[in-house]
Each structure stands twice: as C-alpha cells, then as structure tokens.
Amino acid sequence: MQKLILLIFSTITTIIMNAGNNLSAIDVHSHIITADYLSYLNDNNALMDDGYPLPSWDEQSHLDFMDSTGIERSILSLSSPQPWFGDVEESKAIVRSINRMMAHTKQKHPDRFLWCAALPQPDIESSIEEAVFALDSLGADGIKLATSVAGQYLGDPAYDPLMKVLDERKAVIILHPVKPSPVNDSVFTGGPIFIYEYPAETTRAVLNMIAHNVMTRFQNIKIVVPHAGSFLPYAIPRLKGGYPLLLKQGLSEPIDIEGNLSRLYYDLAGGPSPQAIKMLLTITDPEHIMFGTDYPFVPSPILEKVAAKLKNEIAHDTQLSQYDEDIIRNNALNLFKIETNQSAQNGSMTEKLPMQHDGIVRLSKIKVYPQYLDEYMRYAIEVGTTSLATEPGVLTMYAVADKDNPCNITILETYSSRDAYKKHIASEHFQKYKQGTLHMVESLILDDVTPLNPNNRLINTILPDL
C-alpha cells in the first residue's frame, strides 16, 4: 500500500524543489494520530477501515517535517476513521483524550501548532458538550467535523443545535471525509477509499449542507473543504443548472447557492497544482484557498517536493503569481486569526475594545502549592502585564489573595468578547504562563459571573504584587 501511495503522489512531484520562493507556509490540513486512538481502533477492528494502514505520528517528527518544508505552523485535526462504534461513552472518552493531546502539543509549541477539536459524532448532545469544552476551556482554534457518521450527513437538521453553538462562537470548521456507512464494501475493490470515495464523500456532504442552507442560516461559521474542493468544481455548475428546474417542479426548497458558497474555504491537500487552483477559482475567490499537506498520511520526502513544486509553479504562473503569498500563508492567517507578532510594546497599554454582548466576566480561583507561590506570582504578573499591554480585548486582570492563606488567589478577569478570550488563551504569553505553572497549581475553578453594574468596570488593571 505504501508503494501505491508513493505512485499516486509521485505524479505531482516531477517539477523539483528549489523554487526560489521562500514563503513560510501555514498548513491547514495536517493530522495527529495518538496511541490511545490507535488502541481504540484496534479494539474495534477498525485499523484498516479505510483500506490502508494508518501512519505513525509523533510531535518531533512533525516539527522536523515542518522545518524541512518551510511550514511555519500546522493546524492539527483528526483524520479518519471517525471514533464512533455505537458506544457514546467510549467515543466521548477517546475524543477527549485526542483533544487534550492536541491542546498539550500546542501548549508546548504555541508558535508552531494550532488545532481543531474532534467531536463524538453523531451523538449531538455529546458533540455540543465537547465543542463547548474544547473551544471555551481547552482553547481549540476550531472544530473538525466528519462528513458523515452512521449514514447521517452534515446538513441533516439533526445537526442544527450543534451548528447553533458553533455559530455563537464564530467557529472555523474543518471537514474531513470518512468511509460512508452503510455501504457495499465491494465498491472499494479498486483501491483505498482516499482515491475516489474521499472526494465523493466530501462533495455529498457539502451539497447537502448547501441544500439545507447551513452556511446562510449560521452565518458566523466558516467551513474549510478539504482536498482541493473534491468534486465541487464539477458539481456546483450542475447544481446551479438543475436547481431552477427542481424549484419550479416543487422538488426543492429555496437555496441561496451563492450565499452558501461565499462561506466556504478550501485547502489544497492531495491536489496541490495550479490546475486545481484554477478549477477552484470557478467557484470561489483567491482569498478562500489555502495550503495543506495531509501530513503524515503522505511520506515526508514526497510532501517536501510537493510543497516546493507548488510554491514554484504558483510564483511563475501569470494568473496565480499575484496570489502566491495569500494562498501559501495569508489566507490561513486571516481565517484563523493567527498573530505573528505578539510582543509587548514597551509595556504601554493598548486602546481597549468596548464590552460586547458576549463579553466574559470571570473569577479564576486558584490554589497554589506553598513552595511555588513566589515563582507562580512572577509568571502571573508577567502574563497579566503583557496581556493588558498588547491585547485590546483583555479589559481587566486584578488579583487578590486570602488574608489567612495567600496561596488561595482569586483573579477578576474581563474580556470584551468571546473572540477576545479565545485570542488571549491562544497567545504566546498565556501559553508560556500555562505551561510554566501547571505543576504549581493544586486546583483551578473558573467561575463566570454577571456584573450587577456593567457600566462600572475596572479597566487596564494589572495584577498587584501580592
């Protein structure tokens, strides 16, 4: 099977690496494969569900690949198979384990990794619970959704409560195809399902979402379609041509095709060529196309050549060269709101944003081990000062300690919006604080509260020296 993968992707790599284009890439399509996940699949006889063995993954190998390929940051997500075999509690447990691993990886390397949380689909209640925890507590940068699970496709009205929660959080959603079920297994005799069924599965899901106006009903979400748009550049013109006939015959509800398409983004994993980009440009804008590798499902040496070839070809294509930096880097930076310069500006305070309807007022109640109190406070004062100096959405950080036990610390935190809070916990200075103090904290309680007088707020209040 490894030889088959090499053969398929070698056709993309005939133009070789040294392009003279040194753009630092953002990889929006890369995967994590944890030991717990592999064990869970093995226990359910699902290691070969997709027709080929899952590759190995480890953090350092991924970083080495990024360094050798010119990738500044990679966005981690779970691939296929979807961790669902009918037992809700088992699925919840393995999904939580995977998400904690991705969060930990980002904490260790906040300037190299982002991540999109897996969910225990198709259980909607559990998926909502995990999405809220991942986005609000673990600091996920987005959500990964499987195109279908157990025959239920995205776009099904059953998913609306989940979409509502993600819409409220303005979430970025990464789609990934899976083996459709139920299905006649003989349909895969021509090879593993990534050859044909992955793009077909993705196309089915996106068309179903368009048919149910998911993107126009939930206008705050943004959805990344994998694998160079799959078959959508072919399917969308057919949809546009046939829709008026279906509507006239009463066989379709009104669909805002253009409105739905306007909220779709695309990665180039699996088909990174100027030809694929030009096909995508028939259904989208250059600002909605992004670089992706599918690491580690394709061997690193091949991906290095693919990335270099793509950069070279875009840079020398008269139609695409004006978009090279956007496709390789800037579009992903904008979509995921990635900050590339988070340093404090001489300790000065930034102009603060107004409190919005989804602003957060929180009491963080922290119990610190006595032997670490002084060291903990140095970390806390540093992160508080930097946050207030550089983040306009961080309005207040004010700490007090119990008179009788200074190890019991309460911090009043206010954020102008949920987005401001997400940006804060993703920042380099917060990740440094979080990682550096994990062993110092005995317990942590985050208690969101309602201000009795919202107009009377402490602004730009740094942590006092306790």
FENJO-V729485 format. One record per residue. N is the residue number from 1. RES is the residue in one letter. PHI is phi as a letter, one per 40 degrees, with the letter a starting at -180 (NA if undefined). OMEGA is omega in whole degrees, 0 to 359 (* if undefined). D_LAST is the distance of its C-alpha to the last C-alpha in whole Angstrom. Layout:
n:N res:RES phi:PHI omega:OMEGA d_last:D_LAST
n:N res:RES phi:PHI omega:OMEGA d_last:D_LAST
This chain:
n:1 res:M phi:NA omega:177 d_last:61
n:2 res:Q phi:d omega:179 d_last:59
n:3 res:K phi:c omega:179 d_last:62
n:4 res:L phi:c omega:179 d_last:63
n:5 res:I phi:c omega:179 d_last:59
n:6 res:L phi:c omega:181 d_last:60
n:7 res:L phi:c omega:182 d_last:63
n:8 res:I phi:c omega:186 d_last:62
n:9 res:F phi:c omega:179 d_last:59
n:10 res:S phi:c omega:178 d_last:61
n:11 res:T phi:c omega:181 d_last:63
n:12 res:I phi:c omega:194 d_last:60
n:13 res:T phi:b omega:184 d_last:60
n:14 res:T phi:c omega:173 d_last:63
n:15 res:I phi:c omega:196 d_last:61
n:16 res:I phi:c omega:207 d_last:59
n:17 res:M phi:c omega:195 d_last:56
n:18 res:N phi:c omega:189 d_last:55
n:19 res:A phi:c omega:188 d_last:55
n:20 res:G phi:g omega:179 d_last:54
n:21 res:N phi:b omega:187 d_last:51
n:22 res:N phi:b omega:179 d_last:48
n:23 res:L phi:d omega:176 d_last:46
n:24 res:S phi:c omega:190 d_last:43
n:25 res:A phi:c omega:168 d_last:43
n:26 res:I phi:b omega:183 d_last:41
n:27 res:D phi:c omega:183 d_last:43
n:28 res:V phi:c omega:182 d_last:42
n:29 res:H phi:b omega:173 d_last:45
n:30 res:S phi:a omega:192 d_last:43
n:31 res:H phi:b omega:172 d_last:43
n:32 res:I phi:b omega:179 d_last:41
n:33 res:I phi:b omega:186 d_last:43
n:34 res:T phi:c omega:178 d_last:41
n:35 res:A phi:c omega:179 d_last:43
n:36 res:D phi:c omega:180 d_last:42
n:37 res:Y phi:c omega:179 d_last:44
n:38 res:L phi:c omega:179 d_last:47
n:39 res:S phi:c omega:179 d_last:47
n:40 res:Y phi:c omega:177 d_last:47
n:41 res:L phi:c omega:179 d_last:50
n:42 res:N phi:c omega:179 d_last:52
n:43 res:D phi:c omega:181 d_last:51
n:44 res:N phi:b omega:177 d_last:53
n:45 res:N phi:f omega:186 d_last:56
n:46 res:A phi:b omega:182 d_last:54
n:47 res:L phi:c omega:181 d_last:54
n:48 res:M phi:b omega:182 d_last:57
n:49 res:D phi:d omega:183 d_last:56
n:50 res:D phi:c omega:173 d_last:56
n:51 res:G phi:g omega:177 d_last:59
n:52 res:Y phi:a omega:184 d_last:58
n:53 res:P phi:c omega:177 d_last:55
n:54 res:L phi:c omega:179 d_last:51
n:55 res:P phi:c omega:174 d_last:50
n:56 res:S phi:c omega:179 d_last:47
n:57 res:W phi:a omega:167 d_last:44
n:58 res:D phi:a omega:187 d_last:41
n:59 res:E phi:d omega:185 d_last:38
n:60 res:Q phi:c omega:178 d_last:39
n:61 res:S phi:c omega:178 d_last:43
n:62 res:H phi:c omega:178 d_last:41
n:63 res:L phi:c omega:178 d_last:39
n:64 res:D phi:c omega:178 d_last:42
n:65 res:F phi:c omega:180 d_last:44
n:66 res:M phi:c omega:181 d_last:42
n:67 res:D phi:c omega:183 d_last:42
n:68 res:S phi:c omega:185 d_last:46
n:69 res:T phi:b omega:182 d_last:47
n:70 res:G phi:g omega:179 d_last:44
n:71 res:I phi:b omega:180 d_last:42
n:72 res:E phi:c omega:182 d_last:39
n:73 res:R phi:a omega:175 d_last:37
n:74 res:S phi:b omega:178 d_last:39
n:75 res:I phi:b omega:184 d_last:38
n:76 res:L phi:c omega:172 d_last:39
n:77 res:S phi:a omega:178 d_last:41
n:78 res:L phi:c omega:179 d_last:43
n:79 res:S phi:c omega:179 d_last:47
n:80 res:S phi:b omega:8 d_last:49
n:81 res:P phi:c omega:174 d_last:50
n:82 res:Q phi:c omega:182 d_last:48
n:83 res:P phi:c omega:180 d_last:47
n:84 res:W phi:a omega:178 d_last:49
n:85 res:F phi:b omega:173 d_last:51
n:86 res:G phi:g omega:180 d_last:52
n:87 res:D phi:b omega:185 d_last:49
n:88 res:V phi:c omega:185 d_last:46
n:89 res:E phi:c omega:177 d_last:43
n:90 res:E phi:c omega:180 d_last:44
n:91 res:S phi:c omega:179 d_last:44
n:92 res:K phi:d omega:184 d_last:41
n:93 res:A phi:c omega:183 d_last:39
n:94 res:I phi:c omega:177 d_last:41
n:95 res:V phi:c omega:179 d_last:39
n:96 res:R phi:c omega:179 d_last:36
n:97 res:S phi:c omega:180 d_last:36
n:98 res:I phi:c omega:182 d_last:37
n:99 res:N phi:c omega:177 d_last:35
n:100 res:R phi:c omega:179 d_last:32
n:101 res:M phi:c omega:178 d_last:34
n:102 res:M phi:c omega:178 d_last:34
n:103 res:A phi:c omega:179 d_last:30
n:104 res:H phi:c omega:179 d_last:29
n:105 res:T phi:c omega:178 d_last:32
n:106 res:K phi:c omega:179 d_last:30
n:107 res:Q phi:c omega:180 d_last:27
n:108 res:K phi:c omega:184 d_last:28
n:109 res:H phi:b omega:186 d_last:30
n:110 res:P phi:c omega:180 d_last:28
n:111 res:D phi:c omega:181 d_last:31
n:112 res:R phi:b omega:186 d_last:34
n:113 res:F phi:b omega:162 d_last:34
n:114 res:L phi:b omega:181 d_last:34
n:115 res:W phi:a omega:177 d_last:35
n:116 res:C phi:b omega:190 d_last:37
n:117 res:A phi:c omega:171 d_last:37
n:118 res:A phi:c omega:178 d_last:40
n:119 res:L phi:b omega:179 d_last:41
n:120 res:P phi:c omega:174 d_last:43
n:121 res:Q phi:c omega:9 d_last:46
n:122 res:P phi:c omega:180 d_last:48
n:123 res:D phi:c omega:189 d_last:46
n:124 res:I phi:c omega:181 d_last:45
n:125 res:E phi:c omega:179 d_last:43
n:126 res:S phi:c omega:178 d_last:41
n:127 res:S phi:c omega:177 d_last:41
n:128 res:I phi:c omega:180 d_last:39
n:129 res:E phi:d omega:182 d_last:37
n:130 res:E phi:c omega:179 d_last:36
n:131 res:A phi:c omega:180 d_last:36
n:132 res:V phi:c omega:180 d_last:33
n:133 res:F phi:c omega:183 d_last:31
n:134 res:A phi:c omega:183 d_last:32
n:135 res:L phi:c omega:188 d_last:31
n:136 res:D phi:c omega:185 d_last:28
n:137 res:S phi:b omega:182 d_last:26
n:138 res:L phi:c omega:178 d_last:28
n:139 res:G phi:g omega:177 d_last:28
n:140 res:A phi:c omega:180 d_last:32
n:141 res:D phi:c omega:179 d_last:33
n:142 res:G phi:i omega:182 d_last:36
n:143 res:I phi:b omega:173 d_last:39
n:144 res:K phi:b omega:177 d_last:42
n:145 res:L phi:b omega:171 d_last:45
n:146 res:A phi:c omega:184 d_last:48
n:147 res:T phi:c omega:176 d_last:51
n:148 res:S phi:a omega:174 d_last:53
n:149 res:V phi:a omega:179 d_last:52
n:150 res:A phi:f omega:176 d_last:55
n:151 res:G phi:g omega:181 d_last:57
n:152 res:Q phi:b omega:185 d_last:55
n:153 res:Y phi:c omega:169 d_last:54
n:154 res:L phi:d omega:188 d_last:51
n:155 res:G phi:h omega:175 d_last:53
n:156 res:D phi:d omega:180 d_last:54
n:157 res:P phi:d omega:178 d_last:53
n:158 res:A phi:c omega:180 d_last:51
n:159 res:Y phi:c omega:185 d_last:48
n:160 res:D phi:d omega:178 d_last:47
n:161 res:P phi:c omega:177 d_last:45
n:162 res:L phi:c omega:180 d_last:43
n:163 res:M phi:c omega:178 d_last:44
n:164 res:K phi:c omega:179 d_last:42
n:165 res:V phi:c omega:180 d_last:39
n:166 res:L phi:c omega:178 d_last:39
n:167 res:D phi:c omega:179 d_last:40
n:168 res:E phi:c omega:181 d_last:37
n:169 res:R phi:c omega:179 d_last:35
n:170 res:K phi:f omega:188 d_last:37
n:171 res:A phi:c omega:166 d_last:37
n:172 res:V phi:c omega:182 d_last:39
n:173 res:I phi:b omega:174 d_last:42
n:174 res:I phi:b omega:176 d_last:44
n:175 res:L phi:c omega:170 d_last:47
n:176 res:H phi:a omega:181 d_last:48
n:177 res:P phi:c omega:176 d_last:52
n:178 res:V phi:b omega:173 d_last:53
n:179 res:K phi:c omega:181 d_last:56
n:180 res:P phi:c omega:182 d_last:58
n:181 res:S phi:a omega:359 d_last:59
n:182 res:P phi:c omega:183 d_last:61
n:183 res:V phi:a omega:174 d_last:63
n:184 res:N phi:c omega:185 d_last:66
n:185 res:D phi:c omega:182 d_last:65
n:186 res:S phi:c omega:178 d_last:68
n:187 res:V phi:c omega:183 d_last:67
n:188 res:F phi:c omega:185 d_last:65
n:189 res:T phi:c omega:179 d_last:68
n:190 res:G phi:c omega:181 d_last:68
n:191 res:G phi:i omega:179 d_last:65
n:192 res:P phi:c omega:192 d_last:61
n:193 res:I phi:c omega:180 d_last:60
n:194 res:F phi:c omega:183 d_last:57
n:195 res:I phi:c omega:182 d_last:61
n:196 res:Y phi:b omega:192 d_last:62
n:197 res:E phi:c omega:176 d_last:60
n:198 res:Y phi:d omega:179 d_last:57
n:199 res:P phi:c omega:178 d_last:58
n:200 res:A phi:c omega:180 d_last:60
n:201 res:E phi:c omega:178 d_last:57
n:202 res:T phi:c omega:181 d_last:55
n:203 res:T phi:c omega:177 d_last:57
n:204 res:R phi:d omega:184 d_last:58
n:205 res:A phi:c omega:183 d_last:55
n:206 res:V phi:c omega:177 d_last:54
n:207 res:L phi:c omega:177 d_last:57
n:208 res:N phi:c omega:177 d_last:57
n:209 res:M phi:c omega:177 d_last:53
n:210 res:I phi:c omega:181 d_last:55
n:211 res:A phi:c omega:179 d_last:58
n:212 res:H phi:b omega:176 d_last:55
n:213 res:N phi:f omega:183 d_last:54
n:214 res:V phi:c omega:186 d_last:50
n:215 res:M phi:c omega:179 d_last:49
n:216 res:T phi:c omega:176 d_last:50
n:217 res:R phi:c omega:179 d_last:49
n:218 res:F phi:b omega:194 d_last:45
n:219 res:Q phi:c omega:180 d_last:45
n:220 res:N phi:c omega:179 d_last:41
n:221 res:I phi:c omega:175 d_last:42
n:222 res:K phi:b omega:190 d_last:43
n:223 res:I phi:b omega:178 d_last:45
n:224 res:V phi:c omega:178 d_last:46
n:225 res:V phi:c omega:185 d_last:49
n:226 res:P phi:c omega:168 d_last:50
n:227 res:H phi:f omega:174 d_last:53
n:228 res:A phi:f omega:177 d_last:54
n:229 res:G phi:g omega:180 d_last:55
n:230 res:S phi:f omega:181 d_last:57
n:231 res:F phi:c omega:185 d_last:60
n:232 res:L phi:c omega:178 d_last:59
n:233 res:P phi:d omega:176 d_last:60
n:234 res:Y phi:c omega:187 d_last:64
n:235 res:A phi:c omega:184 d_last:63
n:236 res:I phi:c omega:176 d_last:61
n:237 res:P phi:d omega:177 d_last:65
n:238 res:R phi:c omega:177 d_last:67
n:239 res:L phi:c omega:180 d_last:64
n:240 res:K phi:c omega:180 d_last:65
n:241 res:G phi:c omega:184 d_last:68
n:242 res:G phi:c omega:185 d_last:69
n:243 res:Y phi:d omega:180 d_last:66
n:244 res:P phi:d omega:178 d_last:69
n:245 res:L phi:c omega:178 d_last:71
n:246 res:L phi:c omega:180 d_last:69
n:247 res:L phi:c omega:181 d_last:68
n:248 res:K phi:c omega:181 d_last:72
n:249 res:Q phi:c omega:181 d_last:73
n:250 res:G phi:g omega:182 d_last:70
n:251 res:L phi:c omega:179 d_last:69
n:252 res:S phi:a omega:170 d_last:65
n:253 res:E phi:c omega:177 d_last:63
n:254 res:P phi:d omega:181 d_last:61
n:255 res:I phi:b omega:173 d_last:59
n:256 res:D phi:c omega:186 d_last:57
n:257 res:I phi:c omega:183 d_last:58
n:258 res:E phi:c omega:179 d_last:57
n:259 res:G phi:c omega:177 d_last:53
n:260 res:N phi:c omega:181 d_last:53
n:261 res:L phi:c omega:185 d_last:53
n:262 res:S phi:c omega:182 d_last:51
n:263 res:R phi:b omega:177 d_last:48
n:264 res:L phi:b omega:175 d_last:49
n:265 res:Y phi:b omega:187 d_last:48
n:266 res:Y phi:a omega:171 d_last:49
n:267 res:D phi:b omega:187 d_last:49
n:268 res:L phi:b omega:180 d_last:51
n:269 res:A phi:c omega:176 d_last:51
n:270 res:G phi:g omega:180 d_last:54
n:271 res:G phi:a omega:188 d_last:56
n:272 res:P phi:c omega:179 d_last:55
n:273 res:S phi:a omega:174 d_last:58
n:274 res:P phi:d omega:179 d_last:59
n:275 res:Q phi:c omega:178 d_last:61
n:276 res:A phi:c omega:179 d_last:59
n:277 res:I phi:c omega:181 d_last:57
n:278 res:K phi:c omega:174 d_last:60
n:279 res:M phi:c omega:178 d_last:60
n:280 res:L phi:c omega:182 d_last:57
n:281 res:L phi:c omega:173 d_last:57
n:282 res:T phi:c omega:181 d_last:60
n:283 res:I phi:b omega:182 d_last:58
n:284 res:T phi:a omega:180 d_last:54
n:285 res:D phi:b omega:180 d_last:53
n:286 res:P phi:d omega:182 d_last:52
n:287 res:E phi:c omega:184 d_last:48
n:288 res:H phi:b omega:181 d_last:48
n:289 res:I phi:b omega:186 d_last:49
n:290 res:M phi:b omega:181 d_last:47
n:291 res:F phi:c omega:175 d_last:47
n:292 res:G phi:a omega:185 d_last:47
n:293 res:T phi:b omega:188 d_last:48
n:294 res:D phi:g omega:175 d_last:48
n:295 res:Y phi:d omega:3 d_last:47
n:296 res:P phi:c omega:184 d_last:47
n:297 res:F phi:c omega:172 d_last:50
n:298 res:V phi:b omega:182 d_last:52
n:299 res:P phi:d omega:185 d_last:52
n:300 res:S phi:d omega:181 d_last:50
n:301 res:P phi:d omega:179 d_last:53
n:302 res:I phi:c omega:181 d_last:55
n:303 res:L phi:c omega:178 d_last:52
n:304 res:E phi:c omega:179 d_last:51
n:305 res:K phi:c omega:180 d_last:55
n:306 res:V phi:c omega:182 d_last:54
n:307 res:A phi:c omega:180 d_last:51
n:308 res:A phi:c omega:179 d_last:53
n:309 res:K phi:c omega:181 d_last:56
n:310 res:L phi:c omega:179 d_last:54
n:311 res:K phi:d omega:181 d_last:53
n:312 res:N phi:c omega:184 d_last:56
n:313 res:E phi:c omega:178 d_last:58
n:314 res:I phi:c omega:183 d_last:56
n:315 res:A phi:c omega:184 d_last:55
n:316 res:H phi:b omega:177 d_last:59
n:317 res:D phi:c omega:186 d_last:60
n:318 res:T phi:c omega:179 d_last:61
n:319 res:Q phi:c omega:189 d_last:60
n:320 res:L phi:b omega:188 d_last:57
n:321 res:S phi:d omega:180 d_last:56
n:322 res:Q phi:c omega:182 d_last:54
n:323 res:Y phi:b omega:190 d_last:52
n:324 res:D phi:c omega:181 d_last:51
n:325 res:E phi:c omega:179 d_last:47
n:326 res:D phi:c omega:183 d_last:47
n:327 res:I phi:c omega:184 d_last:48
n:328 res:I phi:c omega:190 d_last:47
n:329 res:R phi:a omega:196 d_last:43
n:330 res:N phi:c omega:182 d_last:42
n:331 res:N phi:c omega:178 d_last:43
n:332 res:A phi:c omega:176 d_last:41
n:333 res:L phi:d omega:182 d_last:38
n:334 res:N phi:c omega:183 d_last:39
n:335 res:L phi:c omega:183 d_last:39
n:336 res:F phi:c omega:178 d_last:36
n:337 res:K phi:f omega:181 d_last:34
n:338 res:I phi:c omega:177 d_last:33
n:339 res:E phi:c omega:179 d_last:31
n:340 res:T phi:b omega:178 d_last:32
n:341 res:N phi:a omega:185 d_last:30
n:342 res:Q phi:b omega:183 d_last:26
n:343 res:S phi:c omega:178 d_last:25
n:344 res:A phi:c omega:183 d_last:23
n:345 res:Q phi:b omega:178 d_last:25
n:346 res:N phi:f omega:176 d_last:23
n:347 res:G phi:g omega:181 d_last:20
n:348 res:S phi:c omega:181 d_last:22
n:349 res:M phi:c omega:176 d_last:21
n:350 res:T phi:c omega:174 d_last:24
n:351 res:E phi:c omega:189 d_last:26
n:352 res:K phi:c omega:176 d_last:25
n:353 res:L phi:c omega:176 d_last:28
n:354 res:P phi:c omega:176 d_last:29
n:355 res:M phi:c omega:180 d_last:28
n:356 res:Q phi:b omega:185 d_last:31
n:357 res:H phi:c omega:179 d_last:32
n:358 res:D phi:b omega:176 d_last:31
n:359 res:G phi:c omega:184 d_last:27
n:360 res:I phi:b omega:170 d_last:24
n:361 res:V phi:b omega:191 d_last:22
n:362 res:R phi:b omega:169 d_last:20
n:363 res:L phi:b omega:176 d_last:17
n:364 res:S phi:c omega:184 d_last:16
n:365 res:K phi:b omega:190 d_last:15
n:366 res:I phi:b omega:173 d_last:14
n:367 res:K phi:b omega:185 d_last:14
n:368 res:V phi:b omega:174 d_last:13
n:369 res:Y phi:c omega:186 d_last:15
n:370 res:P phi:d omega:184 d_last:14
n:371 res:Q phi:c omega:182 d_last:15
n:372 res:Y phi:b omega:189 d_last:13
n:373 res:L phi:d omega:181 d_last:10
n:374 res:D phi:c omega:181 d_last:9
n:375 res:E phi:c omega:179 d_last:12
n:376 res:Y phi:c omega:183 d_last:11
n:377 res:M phi:c omega:176 d_last:8
n:378 res:R phi:c omega:176 d_last:10
n:379 res:Y phi:c omega:185 d_last:12
n:380 res:A phi:c omega:179 d_last:10
n:381 res:I phi:c omega:180 d_last:9
n:382 res:E phi:c omega:182 d_last:13
n:383 res:V phi:c omega:178 d_last:15
n:384 res:G phi:c omega:181 d_last:13
n:385 res:T phi:c omega:181 d_last:14
n:386 res:T phi:c omega:181 d_last:18
n:387 res:S phi:c omega:181 d_last:18
n:388 res:L phi:c omega:182 d_last:18
n:389 res:A phi:c omega:190 d_last:20
n:390 res:T phi:b omega:186 d_last:23
n:391 res:E phi:b omega:182 d_last:23
n:392 res:P phi:c omega:180 d_last:25
n:393 res:G phi:c omega:175 d_last:25
n:394 res:V phi:c omega:188 d_last:21
n:395 res:L phi:c omega:186 d_last:20
n:396 res:T phi:a omega:166 d_last:17
n:397 res:M phi:a omega:185 d_last:13
n:398 res:Y phi:b omega:186 d_last:11
n:399 res:A phi:b omega:173 d_last:8
n:400 res:V phi:b omega:179 d_last:7
n:401 res:A phi:b omega:175 d_last:7
n:402 res:D phi:c omega:179 d_last:10
n:403 res:K phi:c omega:184 d_last:11
n:404 res:D phi:c omega:180 d_last:13
n:405 res:N phi:a omega:184 d_last:12
n:406 res:P phi:c omega:176 d_last:8
n:407 res:C phi:c omega:175 d_last:10
n:408 res:N phi:c omega:187 d_last:11
n:409 res:I phi:b omega:174 d_last:9
n:410 res:T phi:b omega:180 d_last:11
n:411 res:I phi:b omega:172 d_last:12
n:412 res:L phi:c omega:180 d_last:14
n:413 res:E phi:b omega:172 d_last:17
n:414 res:T phi:b omega:181 d_last:20
n:415 res:Y phi:b omega:185 d_last:23
n:416 res:S phi:c omega:182 d_last:26
n:417 res:S phi:a omega:176 d_last:28
n:418 res:R phi:c omega:177 d_last:28
n:419 res:D phi:c omega:179 d_last:30
n:420 res:A phi:c omega:178 d_last:27
n:421 res:Y phi:c omega:179 d_last:25
n:422 res:K phi:c omega:179 d_last:27
n:423 res:K phi:c omega:181 d_last:27
n:424 res:H phi:c omega:184 d_last:23
n:425 res:I phi:c omega:175 d_last:23
n:426 res:A phi:c omega:186 d_last:26
n:427 res:S phi:c omega:181 d_last:24
n:428 res:E phi:c omega:182 d_last:24
n:429 res:H phi:c omega:177 d_last:20
n:430 res:F phi:c omega:180 d_last:20
n:431 res:Q phi:c omega:176 d_last:22
n:432 res:K phi:c omega:178 d_last:21
n:433 res:Y phi:c omega:184 d_last:17
n:434 res:K phi:c omega:182 d_last:19
n:435 res:Q phi:c omega:184 d_last:21
n:436 res:G phi:c omega:186 d_last:19
n:437 res:T phi:b omega:182 d_last:17
n:438 res:L phi:d omega:183 d_last:20
n:439 res:H phi:c omega:182 d_last:20
n:440 res:M phi:c omega:189 d_last:16
n:441 res:V phi:c omega:178 d_last:16
n:442 res:E phi:c omega:179 d_last:18
n:443 res:S phi:a omega:179 d_last:19
n:444 res:L phi:a omega:175 d_last:18
n:445 res:I phi:b omega:177 d_last:20
n:446 res:L phi:b omega:186 d_last:20
n:447 res:D phi:b omega:177 d_last:21
n:448 res:D phi:c omega:185 d_last:23
n:449 res:V phi:b omega:179 d_last:24
n:450 res:T phi:b omega:179 d_last:26
n:451 res:P phi:c omega:179 d_last:25
n:452 res:L phi:c omega:176 d_last:27
n:453 res:N phi:b omega:186 d_last:27
n:454 res:P phi:d omega:182 d_last:27
n:455 res:N phi:c omega:182 d_last:27
n:456 res:N phi:b omega:186 d_last:24
n:457 res:R phi:b omega:172 d_last:22
n:458 res:L phi:c omega:183 d_last:18
n:459 res:I phi:b omega:176 d_last:19
n:460 res:N phi:f omega:181 d_last:18
n:461 res:T phi:c omega:183 d_last:14
n:462 res:I phi:c omega:179 d_last:12
n:463 res:L phi:c omega:177 d_last:8
n:464 res:P phi:c omega:179 d_last:6
n:465 res:D phi:c omega:186 d_last:4
n:466 res:L phi:c omega:* d_last:0
